[in-house]
Amino acid sequence: MKELKICWWARQDLNLGPTDYESAALTAELRAPRTSQDTTRERLNAAIRLFATTCADLLLELTTVSAHTNGHRYKKGIACAMDDKVMTRGRPTKMTQRAKTDELIAHALDAFQIELPSWGFANTGTRFGKFLQPAAASTIEEKFSDAGEVHRLTGVCPTIALHVLWDLPEGATGVANIKALAEKFRVRPGSINPNVFQDQLYKYGSVGSPVPVARTAAMAHLLESADLAKKLGSRDVSLWFADGSNYPGTANIRQRRKWFEESLAALHERLAPDQRMLVEYKPFEPAFYHTDIADWGMALLLAKKAGPKAKVLVDTGHHYQGQNIEQIVAWLLGDDLLGGFHFNDRRYADDDLTLGSIDPYQIFRIFHEIFYFAWETGKRADVAYMIDQSHNLKGKIEAMIQTVTTAQELYAKAAIVDHEKLAACQAKCALVDAEVCLKEAFSTDVRPAIREWARSHGLPEDPLDAFRKSGYLERITEVRSKRNAASVSSYA
């Protein structure tokens, strides 16, 4: 009787159908004991019993199967690949759509990183008051510790953004301590954020102020921040200016623009060759009549004027109601001027709510434009993803973990959009089909694939649950609670 070599592939995943098994998804390989007297069905039953008793993936190779099976698949749940065209060294080369989707997600997550903000772990509030939490961080070491815990559980947050005034008030003398903390908690210093809005000197603006001493002080602080970034090995200097005015006729808008152009050019000159400066914009608050960098167009013009190391930073909360942020992203990508994001969500203005809590579809669409750009151009956009949120009511660390896992889900959904199909639909104006192409990806449950990715990297499948069971919150609460109860100091 003619003998054929056949591989039986199985994977423990209740979301897959009986024939949706592929070698790419396997994480373990087992061989079932067999003898020459075993029948095909007996060997299959042995494989099923093995599969039922293990939590790993299963490969069962059968080397002597009678030709009368004729290559048919069994209906009980394990797929058979017999065609020579799909066999390569005993393994299938054709993948199911589900396996392809899982592979796309895994590759996307391998490349995804998102930066944590130091101030997101501290006590924060609104203009009406600060809301204290017993476990909030109040020292730079505590901020590093909390960031390290989030990274330990999620695996995608290797850097922490620092605010110079809040985290490095002593300037260059604090660099050694930051480096020691980075080594201790295994998170590196990330973007460096100058602070030219909190000091009383900046009442009428910083580099755009009509007061010469304010402009001088702001410029000195920007240059110091660039130098600190060099010493810390940080690439990005992230710039947000509160400059503006509250009443018509009180500011020379064109002159202030010139001061901004001069200051940003000087900062650009100070940067190392591998550094960048990210220019952020905001339409209003704290200024309510005019803001010197009010939208992405103003930020773009200032960045281009400053030089090639200047890019635009998009804060998702810094837009007017209903503004199409993904269109802004697409335009900036086209001009190679998208430098990064400050992620948060909002209902009305710059609410700093957790990412995806209000409009997750918007964040998905933003990620989609970035993936679509890469597919069209063949190059990956150099974009820094950062969180910028104030967790006034939610627990600081839990809110951060929730944000990171939400970002992973939305990024994974955007990674599986069928770009070829979408481009074809757009070209022939198939409007419904094009929209459905996006919505199908957005509606896909990517959580099983993310859990598998986490397992393969030695990470907890549910970071939030792992955090709650770790005891970390209880330990830091015991240490920090009395000090926080008495604290009414700076914003972060």
Secondary structure, 3 states (H helix, E strand, C coil): CCEEEEEEEECCCCCCCCCCCCHHHCCCCCCCCCCCCCCHHHHHHHHHHHHHCCCCCEEEEEEEEEHHHCCCCCCCCCEEECCHHHEECCEECCCCHHHHHHHHHHHHHHHCCCEEEHHHHECEEECCEEECCCCCECCHHHHHHHHHHHHHHHCCCCEEEEEHHHHCCCHHHHHHHHHHHHHHHCCEEEEEECCCCCCHHHCCCCCCCCCHHHHHHHHHHHHHHHHHHHHHCCCEEEECCCCEECCCCCCCHHHHHHHHHHHHHHHHHHCCCCCEEEEECCCCCCCCCEECCCCHHHHHHHHHHHCCCEEEEEECCCCCCCCCHHHHHHHHHHCCCEEEEEECECCCCCCCECCCCCCHHHHHHHHHHHHHHHHHHCCCCCCEEEECCCCCCCCHHHHHHHHHHHHHHHHHHHHCCCHHHHHHHHHCCCHHHHHHHHHHHHHCCCHHHHHHHHHHCCCCCCHHHHHHHHCHHHHHHHHHHHHHHCCCCCCC
